[in-house]
Amino acid sequence: MYAITGITGKVGGILARALRAEGLPVRAVLRDAAKGLAWTALGCEVAPAEMEDAEALAAAFAGAEAVFILPPPDFDPEPGYPEARRVVDAVVAALTAAKPKRVLCLSTIGADAPHDNLLTQRALLEEALSVLPMPVTFLRPAWFLDNAAWDLASARTEGVIRSFLAPLDRRFPMVAARDVGLLAARLIREDGPGRRMVTLEGPRRVSPNDLAEAFARALGRPVHTELVPRESWEALFRAQGMRNPGPRIRMLEGFNQGWIDFPDGGGAVKGSTGVTVAIAALVEDERSAA
């Protein structure tokens, strides 16, 4: 049995479907039990549990061959990351009680960054899970190409995407969620002693200008990139409702200044989904949902 948290997200969903396609048993760990019907239809067990509830998580993980850990994202964390720390404590307590054979944790590029930033939440998780008695694999993917879904509306209606990443012709490590989920489906079945770190990025690095070109191809219209000025970030994020934009700003600065990266490629596994295919899939998904 493979217990999967974050199953309603792209990566967790791709992982679960890949396991089910091979006839492997999956337990969907969900905070909202009403969302379990679709997974029941795919032959999954459903176990309701909040990520802050150690007792419920332990019950959801009980008897599992392996557990996939993906905490909910918090893009506007309180100072000191108290919510992330509560989740980390609950996950560690649940895994310690349930004693699965192995654990796969979805972390991120930047979990080893030298400066505090939004991704520090994953660093806290890695640190805590590293001392568990069972083997733990940390999967650190690059910036998700799927984040470009936020740019789809402006690309389609205005012919522009607005980038916080700079300079616009610089290529950053990025990866499609599909590749992350498929690699996770392989890693979660692999036995191995101790702690293991796996990094993942796409077949080629991607610049903001590359994203605009991919949108242009997918939409059949000219699309260009505009840089969001650094001095406008805090006011912009606060206008969007953020109360503590500092960690997000430091994360973006980390990518732009180069202290969030896979050094020298980092020996990263290379996914197969390029930017053109990934953006075309986002456009097609929107059309299908319309």
Secondary structure, 3 states (H helix, E strand, C coil): CEEECCCCCHHHHHHHHHHHHCCCCEEEEECCHHHHHHHHHCCCEEEECCCCCHHHHHHHHCCCCEEEECCCCCCCCCCCCHHHHHHHHHHHHHHHHHCCCEEEEECCCCCCCCCCCCCHHHHHHHHHHCCCCCCEEEEEECEEHHHHHHHHHHHHHHCEEEECCCCCCCCECEECHHHHHHHHHHHCCCCCCCEEEEEEECCCCECHHHHHHHHHHHHCCCCEEEECCHHHHHHHHHHCCCCCCHHHHHHHHHHHHCCCCCHHHCCCEECCCCHHHHHHHHHHHHHHHC
